Amino acid sequence: MAGTSMRGKPMPGQHSVQIPRARPLYRFAATGLSASMWFFLMYRAKQDGAVLLGWKHPWDH
């Protein structure tokens, strides 16, 4: 078998699954989408965090 030692275990650096590198555009888009997701989550946590944790009732102003 290619990339294996005599005992059937993969040699260091020789893995059976090869994952290709993503294009820079996809990496940039993924970083932007994840940053916007975290921004939205933190914004909502600031707005509704106390209600979610039970520190405040939604009808209290």
N, CA and C of each residue as an Amber inpcrd file, in Angstrom:
protein
   183
   0.8370000  -1.1830000   0.0000000   0.0000000   0.0000000   0.0000000
   0.8800000   1.2440000   0.0000000   0.4420000   2.2290000  -0.7080000
   1.2150000   3.4600000  -0.7770000   1.0210000   4.2800000   0.4870000
   2.1030000   4.7420000   1.0720000   2.0340000   5.6090000   2.2360000
   1.8640000   4.8900000   3.5610000   2.0390000   3.5830000   3.5970000
   1.9240000   2.8700000   4.8660000   3.2300000   2.1630000   5.1610000
   3.4530000   1.9240000   6.4330000   4.6250000   1.1600000   6.8210000
   4.2920000  -0.3220000   6.7190000   5.1790000  -1.1750000   7.1630000
   4.9490000  -2.6140000   7.0380000   3.8380000  -3.0960000   7.9610000
   3.5460000  -2.3850000   9.0230000   2.5090000  -2.8220000   9.9600000
   1.1340000  -2.2590000   9.6210000   0.9950000  -1.5320000   8.5500000
  -0.2960000  -1.0180000   8.1340000  -0.6590000   0.3470000   8.6950000
   0.2020000   0.9340000   9.5190000  -0.0700000   2.2580000  10.0670000
   0.5050000   3.3080000   9.1250000  -0.1550000   4.4610000   9.0000000
   0.3900000   5.5080000   8.1250000   1.7120000   6.0510000   8.6620000
   2.6100000   6.3340000   7.7530000   3.8710000   6.9520000   8.1420000
   3.6140000   8.4210000   8.4780000   4.4630000   9.0520000   9.2830000
   4.2710000  10.4640000   9.6100000   4.2510000  11.3200000   8.3470000
   3.2520000  12.1660000   8.2430000   3.1290000  13.0360000   7.0820000
   2.3990000  12.4070000   5.9210000   2.0960000  11.1500000   5.9780000
   1.3920000  10.4550000   4.8990000   0.0050000  10.0480000   5.4020000
  -0.9860000  10.8770000   5.1900000  -2.3380000  10.5930000   5.6440000
  -3.1760000  10.1030000   4.4750000  -4.1740000   9.3020000   4.7790000
  -5.0040000   8.7510000   3.7180000  -5.9850000   9.7780000   3.1670000
  -6.3320000  10.8070000   3.9440000  -7.2680000  11.8280000   3.4900000
  -6.4900000  13.1080000   3.2210000  -6.5500000  13.5810000   2.0010000
  -5.8670000  14.8140000   1.6240000  -6.9140000  15.9030000   1.4310000
  -6.8520000  16.9630000   2.2370000  -7.8030000  18.0640000   2.1540000
  -7.1600000  19.1930000   1.3580000  -7.7770000  19.6060000   0.2530000
  -7.1820000  20.6850000  -0.5420000  -7.3390000  22.0370000   0.1520000
  -6.4490000  22.9620000  -0.1670000  -6.5190000  24.3000000   0.4090000
  -7.6860000  25.0530000  -0.2170000  -8.3620000  25.8600000   0.6000000
  -9.4780000  26.6710000   0.1110000  -8.9360000  27.9160000  -0.5790000
  -9.6990000  28.4060000  -1.5490000  -9.2960000  29.6290000  -2.2330000
  -9.3470000  30.8020000  -1.2620000  -8.4910000  31.8160000  -1.4480000
  -8.4760000  32.9610000  -0.5270000  -9.8190000  33.6840000  -0.4440000
 -10.5660000  33.7320000  -1.5450000 -11.8730000  34.3860000  -1.5190000
 -12.8100000  33.6810000  -0.5520000 -12.7990000  32.3540000  -0.5590000
 -13.6640000  31.5920000   0.3420000 -13.2400000  31.7730000   1.7970000
 -11.9450000  31.8130000   2.0350000 -11.4690000  32.0280000   3.4070000
 -11.8480000  33.4160000   3.8990000 -11.7240000  34.4240000   3.0340000
 -12.0980000  35.7860000   3.3960000 -13.5960000  35.8800000   3.6550000
 -14.4000000  35.2480000   2.8000000 -15.8520000  35.2630000   2.9840000
 -16.2460000  34.5430000   4.2720000 -15.6030000  33.4300000   4.5690000
 -15.9110000  32.6970000   5.7960000 -15.5370000  33.5170000   7.0250000
 -14.4210000  34.2180000   6.9790000 -14.0180000  35.0660000   8.0960000
 -15.0040000  36.2110000   8.2860000 -15.4340000  36.8240000   7.1860000
 -16.4080000  37.9090000   7.2730000 -17.7510000  37.4510000   7.8040000
 -18.2220000  36.3030000   7.3350000 -19.5020000  35.7810000   7.8150000
 -19.4360000  35.4080000   9.2890000 -18.3400000  34.7980000   9.7030000
 -18.2350000  34.4260000  11.1160000 -18.0910000  35.6680000  11.9950000
 -17.3920000  36.6910000  11.5180000 -17.2800000  37.9270000  12.2950000
 -18.6330000  38.6070000  12.4290000 -19.4210000  38.6280000  11.3470000
 -20.7460000  39.2410000  11.4390000 -21.6650000  38.4260000  12.3430000
 -21.5210000  37.0990000  12.3380000 -22.3190000  36.2620000  13.2290000
 -22.0080000  36.6020000  14.6880000 -20.7170000  36.6870000  15.0390000
 -20.3480000  36.9860000  16.4190000 -20.7600000  38.4020000  16.8040000
 -20.6740000  39.3460000  15.8590000 -21.1340000  40.7050000  16.1430000
 -22.6180000  40.6930000  16.4780000 -23.4170000  39.9740000  15.6830000
 -24.8550000  39.9060000  15.9290000 -25.1530000  39.2170000  17.2570000
 -24.4350000  38.1320000  17.5560000 -24.6590000  37.4360000  18.8250000
 -24.3320000  38.3260000  20.0210000 -23.2300000  39.0560000  19.9520000
 -22.8690000  39.9290000  21.0630000 -23.8310000  41.1110000  21.1770000
 -24.3140000  41.6110000  20.0510000 -25.3040000  42.6870000  20.0690000
 -26.5870000  42.2170000  20.7420000 -27.0610000  41.0240000  20.3670000
 -28.2800000  40.4890000  20.9800000 -28.0520000  40.1540000  22.4540000
 -26.8670000  39.6940000  22.8070000 -26.5680000  39.4130000  24.2110000
 -26.5950000  40.6990000  25.0300000 -26.1220000  41.7860000  24.4410000
 -26.1770000  43.0680000  25.1420000 -27.6190000  43.5190000  25.3160000
 -28.4480000  43.2960000  24.2980000 -29.8390000  43.7220000  24.3590000
 -30.6760000  42.8270000  25.2690000 -30.5480000  41.5120000  25.1320000
 -31.4430000  40.5620000  25.7960000 -30.7470000  39.6260000  26.7710000
 -29.4960000  39.8630000  27.0830000 -28.7580000  38.9320000  27.9290000
 -29.3180000  38.7860000  29.3290000 -29.7310000  39.8960000  29.9400000
 -30.2650000  39.8320000  31.3020000 -31.5820000  39.0630000  31.3400000
 -32.3990000  39.2190000  30.3100000 -33.6640000  38.4770000  30.2410000
 -33.3830000  36.9970000  30.0520000 -32.4350000  36.6830000  29.2040000
 -32.1030000  35.2860000  28.9380000 -31.5640000  34.5910000  30.1840000
 -30.7840000  35.3000000  30.9740000 -30.2200000  34.7220000  32.1900000
 -31.1720000  34.7840000  33.3790000 -32.3220000  35.4220000  33.2100000
 -33.3090000  35.4840000  34.2790000 -33.0710000  36.5880000  35.2850000
 -32.1970000  37.5370000  34.9840000 -31.9090000  38.6290000  35.9020000
 -32.9670000  39.7250000  35.8280000 -33.7250000  39.7340000  34.7310000
 -34.6860000  40.8000000  34.4960000 -35.8530000  40.2080000  33.7180000
 -37.0430000  40.7320000  33.9430000 -38.2030000  40.2710000  33.1920000
 -38.3580000  41.1150000  31.9320000 -38.8420000  40.5310000  30.8300000
 -38.9660000  41.2960000  29.5880000 -39.9740000  42.4370000  29.6900000
 -40.9320000  42.3590000  30.6150000 -41.9240000  43.4230000  30.7330000
 -41.4640000  44.5340000  31.6680000 -40.3200000  44.3690000  32.3470000
 -39.7670000  45.4430000  33.1780000 -38.9940000  46.4130000  32.2960000
 -39.1610000  47.7150000  32.5850000 -38.4270000  48.7060000  31.7910000
 -37.4780000  49.4660000  32.6640000
